[in-house]
Amino acid sequence: MKIGIVGVGNMGRNHLRVCRKLESTIDEFSVHVIYDPGVAEYSDKEKFLNSVNQLDGVIVATPSATHVDLCLELLDKNPGLKILVEKPVDDDLQRAELLIHHEKSITVGHIERFNPAVRELKSLIEAKHITGINMIRARRLNHTPSRSSNYVNLDLLVHDIDVASYLLDAELSNRHIIKNQTNEDGVVDHAIMIGVFNNEQSTVLMSEASWVEPEKIRTLELVCNEGKYCLDYVKQSLCFVSFTGQKEELEVIKSEPLYQELLHFMKFIEGTAPIGCSVHSGIAAVRDAS
C-alpha cells in the first residue's frame, strides 16, 4: 500500500510520524512520496504529481483553504485514489461542496472520533446502556492559537460538533453562536455555541472553544436517563455519575487517536471499512461552527 502525504506542517508532521510507525510494523505499508512547498527536500510538486498514479491513498494536511483544490487535482490525476483530508474540510462551504461528487473517495480527518474514550461512549450508546440523551456539554480551551486559522470556531468548535453528531447519529436543526475577539488582531479567539439536534430527544449541545484560557481543557459531558457521563479527551478517561451521586470510572483502553485513524484509513483504502467522517458530515460541522 503506497501512501502520499501533502503538507508536513503542524498536523502533517504527526501524520508522517505515525506513518513511519506503521511502516515499521506493517510490511505492505509505505510512504511513497511527500510534497510540501515550504520544505526544500519535499518541494518538487511535479515529482509528486507524477507519482500520484502509483498511490493508493493520500493524506492532505495543508492549510484548510487549499483542501478542495488539492483533492480535486489529486483525483483528476488518479480517480481511484482514496484521500484523508484534514479537518475542517474547507473554510469555504461552497467550495467544500465540490467534493460531494467524490464523497466515496474521501474521508475527513475528524480525529476525535478515534479517541478511545469517544469510542467507548459510542459503544455504550449503541448497546442501549445510554438512553434519552438530553444534553451534551463540551469545552475545548487552551492558550495556543492555531497556526493556520483566525477562527477558533472553525479550528476547535468543529471537533465537538462532529463528536456530538457522531454520538447521536444526528445533525443540528438549529444553533446560535457567539463569537468574540478579545484582542484587536482580527482573530476570533473565543466562541460559544448552543444548538438542538434533530433526533427524537431534541438533544441540546452547549459547546465552548477558546484560545485565551490559561489551561488546556478538553472535556465532554453527556446527560441521559441513567445519569451523566464525563469524558476527558486528553486523559482518554470516562466516568459515570449516577443521580445518587455515585461515581464509577469506566475502563478505556488507551491508544493514540491518530494511529487509530490511520489504521482506519488503511482499511478504507482496502475497502474493508466504511468512510468514517464523510464529506457531508465534514461540511455540516463547518456549517454549524460558522
C-alpha positions as CSV (number, residue, x, y, z in Angstrom):
1,M,0.0,0.0,0.0
2,K,1.6,3.2,-1.2
3,I,0.8,6.5,0.6
4,G,1.5,10.1,-0.3
5,I,1.5,13.0,2.2
6,V,0.8,16.6,1.2
7,G,1.9,19.0,3.9
8,V,4.2,18.3,6.8
9,G,3.5,21.3,8.9
10,N,1.9,21.2,12.4
11,M,-0.6,18.3,11.7
12,G,1.3,16.8,8.8
13,R,4.4,16.1,10.9
14,N,2.2,14.0,13.1
15,H,0.8,12.1,10.2
16,L,4.3,11.4,8.9
17,R,5.5,10.3,12.4
18,V,2.6,7.8,12.7
19,C,3.0,6.7,9.1
20,R,6.7,5.9,9.9
21,K,5.5,3.8,12.8
22,L,3.1,1.9,10.5
23,E,5.9,1.4,8.1
24,S,7.9,-0.3,10.8
25,T,5.1,-2.7,11.8
26,I,3.1,-3.4,8.6
27,D,5.2,-4.7,5.7
28,E,2.8,-3.7,2.9
29,F,2.5,-0.1,4.1
30,S,4.9,2.6,2.8
31,V,5.1,6.4,2.5
32,H,6.0,6.6,-1.2
33,V,6.2,10.4,-1.7
34,I,5.8,13.6,0.2
35,Y,5.0,17.2,-1.0
36,D,5.3,20.4,0.9
37,P,6.4,23.6,-0.9
38,G,7.8,25.0,2.3
39,V,10.2,22.2,2.9
40,A,13.2,22.0,0.5
41,E,13.5,18.2,0.3
42,Y,9.8,17.8,-0.3
43,S,9.1,20.9,-2.6
44,D,9.1,19.2,-6.0
45,K,5.4,19.3,-6.9
46,E,6.0,17.9,-10.4
47,K,7.7,14.8,-8.9
48,F,4.8,14.4,-6.5
49,L,2.1,14.7,-9.2
50,N,3.9,12.3,-11.5
51,S,3.8,9.7,-8.6
52,V,0.0,10.1,-7.9
53,N,-1.0,7.3,-10.3
54,Q,1.2,4.9,-8.3
55,L,-0.5,5.7,-5.0
56,D,-3.3,4.0,-3.1
57,G,-4.0,6.9,-0.8
58,V,-3.0,10.4,0.0
59,I,-3.1,12.4,3.3
60,V,-3.9,16.1,2.8
61,A,-2.7,18.1,5.8
62,T,-2.3,21.6,4.3
63,P,-4.0,24.9,5.3
64,S,-7.7,24.3,5.0
65,A,-8.2,26.9,2.3
66,T,-6.2,24.6,-0.1
67,H,-8.0,21.4,0.7
68,V,-10.6,21.4,-2.1
69,D,-8.2,22.4,-4.9
70,L,-5.7,19.7,-3.8
71,C,-8.3,17.0,-3.5
72,L,-9.7,17.7,-7.0
73,E,-6.3,17.9,-8.5
74,L,-5.3,14.5,-7.0
75,L,-8.5,12.8,-8.0
76,D,-8.1,14.2,-11.6
77,K,-4.7,12.5,-11.7
78,N,-5.9,9.3,-10.1
79,P,-9.7,8.7,-10.0
80,G,-9.2,5.5,-7.9
81,L,-7.3,7.3,-5.2
82,K,-8.6,7.4,-1.6
83,I,-7.9,10.6,0.4
84,L,-7.8,11.5,4.0
85,V,-8.2,15.3,4.2
86,E,-7.7,17.0,7.5
87,K,-10.5,18.9,9.2
88,P,-12.0,21.4,8.5
89,V,-12.8,20.0,5.1
90,D,-12.5,23.6,3.9
91,D,-13.3,27.1,5.3
92,D,-15.4,27.9,2.3
93,L,-18.7,25.9,2.3
94,Q,-19.5,26.5,-1.3
95,R,-16.1,25.2,-2.4
96,A,-16.3,22.3,0.0
97,E,-19.5,21.1,-1.7
98,L,-17.4,20.5,-4.9
99,L,-16.1,17.4,-3.1
100,I,-19.5,15.8,-2.6
101,H,-19.3,14.3,-6.1
102,H,-16.2,12.5,-4.9
103,E,-17.6,11.5,-1.4
104,K,-16.9,7.8,-1.8
105,S,-13.2,8.6,-2.2
106,I,-12.7,10.9,0.7
107,T,-12.7,10.6,4.5
108,V,-12.4,13.8,6.6
109,G,-9.9,13.7,9.5
110,H,-12.0,14.4,12.5
111,I,-9.6,12.7,14.8
112,E,-11.6,12.8,18.0
113,R,-13.9,10.1,16.5
114,F,-11.0,7.8,17.1
115,N,-10.3,8.8,20.7
116,P,-10.8,5.6,22.7
117,A,-13.0,7.4,25.3
118,V,-15.3,8.6,22.5
119,R,-15.4,5.1,21.0
120,E,-16.3,3.6,24.4
121,L,-19.1,6.2,24.8
122,K,-20.4,5.4,21.4
123,S,-20.4,1.7,22.1
124,L,-22.5,2.3,25.3
125,I,-25.0,4.3,23.3
126,E,-25.2,1.6,20.6
127,A,-25.7,-1.1,23.2
128,K,-28.6,0.9,24.7
129,H,-26.8,1.3,28.0
130,I,-27.2,5.0,27.5
131,T,-30.7,6.3,26.6
132,G,-32.6,9.5,26.5
133,I,-29.7,11.8,25.9
134,N,-31.0,15.3,26.6
135,M,-27.8,17.4,26.9
136,I,-24.2,17.4,25.8
137,R,-21.8,20.0,27.1
138,A,-18.3,20.4,25.7
139,R,-15.3,22.6,26.4
140,R,-12.2,22.8,24.3
141,L,-10.0,25.5,25.7
142,N,-6.3,26.4,25.7
143,H,-3.8,29.3,25.2
144,T,-2.3,28.2,21.9
145,P,-3.8,29.7,18.8
146,S,-4.0,27.8,15.6
147,R,-1.1,28.3,13.1
148,S,-3.5,28.1,10.1
149,S,-6.8,29.7,11.2
150,N,-8.0,33.0,12.6
151,Y,-11.2,31.5,13.8
152,V,-11.4,29.3,16.9
153,N,-14.9,28.2,16.0
154,L,-13.6,26.6,12.7
155,D,-10.4,25.2,14.3
156,L,-11.8,23.9,17.6
157,L,-15.6,24.1,17.8
158,V,-15.9,21.8,14.8
159,H,-14.4,18.9,16.8
160,D,-17.1,18.8,19.4
161,I,-19.9,19.5,16.9
162,D,-18.7,16.5,14.9
163,V,-18.3,14.3,18.0
164,A,-21.8,15.1,19.2
165,S,-23.2,14.4,15.8
166,Y,-21.3,11.1,15.7
167,L,-22.5,10.0,19.1
168,L,-26.1,10.9,18.4
169,D,-26.1,9.9,14.7
170,A,-28.0,13.2,14.1
171,E,-27.4,16.8,12.9
172,L,-28.1,20.1,14.4
173,S,-31.5,21.5,13.4
174,N,-30.8,25.0,14.7
175,R,-28.0,26.7,16.6
176,H,-26.7,30.1,17.8
177,I,-23.0,31.1,18.1
178,I,-21.5,33.9,20.0
179,K,-18.0,34.8,18.6
180,N,-15.6,37.1,20.4
181,Q,-12.3,38.8,19.6
182,T,-10.6,39.5,22.9
183,N,-7.6,41.2,21.2
184,E,-7.5,43.8,18.4
185,D,-5.9,41.5,15.9
186,G,-8.9,40.3,13.9
187,V,-8.8,36.8,15.4
188,V,-11.9,35.2,16.7
189,D,-10.4,33.6,19.8
190,H,-13.5,32.7,21.8
191,A,-16.8,31.1,20.8
192,I,-19.8,29.6,22.5
193,M,-22.5,27.7,20.6
194,I,-25.8,26.3,21.7
195,G,-27.8,24.1,19.4
196,V,-30.5,21.5,19.2
197,F,-30.2,18.2,17.3
198,N,-32.9,16.7,15.0
199,N,-33.1,13.4,17.0
200,E,-36.1,12.1,19.0
201,Q,-34.9,13.7,22.2
202,S,-34.0,17.1,20.6
203,T,-30.7,16.8,22.4
204,V,-29.2,20.2,23.3
205,L,-25.5,20.8,22.6
206,M,-23.6,23.6,24.5
207,S,-20.0,23.9,23.3
208,E,-17.3,26.4,24.2
209,A,-13.9,26.9,22.4
210,S,-11.2,29.3,23.3
211,W,-7.6,30.3,22.7
212,V,-7.5,32.6,25.7
213,E,-7.6,30.2,28.6
214,P,-4.6,29.7,31.0
215,E,-5.0,25.9,30.9
216,K,-5.8,23.2,28.4
217,I,-9.2,21.6,28.8
218,R,-10.8,19.0,26.5
219,T,-13.9,17.7,28.1
220,L,-17.4,16.5,27.2
221,E,-20.4,15.7,29.5
222,L,-23.4,13.7,28.4
223,V,-26.6,13.8,30.5
224,C,-29.0,11.0,29.9
225,N,-31.8,8.9,31.6
226,E,-29.2,6.9,33.6
227,G,-27.2,9.9,34.9
228,K,-24.2,11.7,33.5
229,Y,-21.0,10.6,31.6
230,C,-17.9,12.7,31.9
231,L,-15.3,12.3,29.2
232,D,-11.8,13.8,29.1
233,Y,-10.2,13.7,25.7
234,V,-6.7,14.3,26.8
235,K,-6.7,11.7,29.6
236,Q,-8.8,9.4,27.5
237,S,-11.0,8.8,30.6
238,L,-14.7,8.2,31.0
239,C,-16.6,8.5,34.3
240,F,-20.2,7.7,35.1
241,V,-22.1,9.8,37.7
242,S,-25.5,8.4,39.0
243,F,-28.4,10.5,40.2
244,T,-27.5,9.4,43.7
245,G,-24.0,10.9,43.3
246,Q,-22.1,7.7,43.0
247,K,-19.1,7.8,40.6
248,E,-17.7,4.9,38.5
249,E,-14.5,5.1,36.4
250,L,-15.1,3.1,33.3
251,E,-12.3,1.1,31.6
252,V,-10.9,2.7,28.5
253,I,-8.1,1.0,26.6
254,K,-5.8,3.9,25.7
255,S,-4.3,4.4,22.2
256,E,-3.2,7.3,20.1
257,P,-6.2,8.6,18.1
258,L,-4.2,9.4,15.1
259,Y,-2.7,5.9,15.0
260,Q,-6.3,4.5,15.1
261,E,-7.4,7.0,12.4
262,L,-4.6,5.9,10.0
263,L,-5.4,2.2,10.6
264,H,-8.9,3.0,9.7
265,F,-7.7,4.9,6.6
266,M,-5.8,1.8,5.5
267,K,-8.9,-0.3,5.8
268,F,-10.9,2.4,3.9
269,I,-8.4,2.1,1.1
270,E,-8.7,-1.7,1.2
271,G,-12.5,-1.5,1.1
272,T,-12.9,-3.3,4.4
273,A,-14.1,-0.2,6.4
274,P,-16.7,2.5,5.8
275,I,-15.8,6.1,5.0
276,G,-15.8,7.3,8.6
277,C,-16.4,11.0,8.6
278,S,-17.9,11.7,5.2
279,V,-17.6,14.9,3.2
280,H,-21.2,15.6,4.0
281,S,-20.5,15.3,7.8
282,G,-17.4,17.4,7.5
283,I,-19.3,20.2,5.7
284,A,-22.1,20.0,8.3
285,A,-19.5,20.5,11.1
286,V,-18.1,23.6,9.3
287,R,-21.6,25.0,8.6
288,D,-22.7,24.6,12.2
289,A,-19.5,26.1,13.5
290,S,-19.6,29.2,11.2
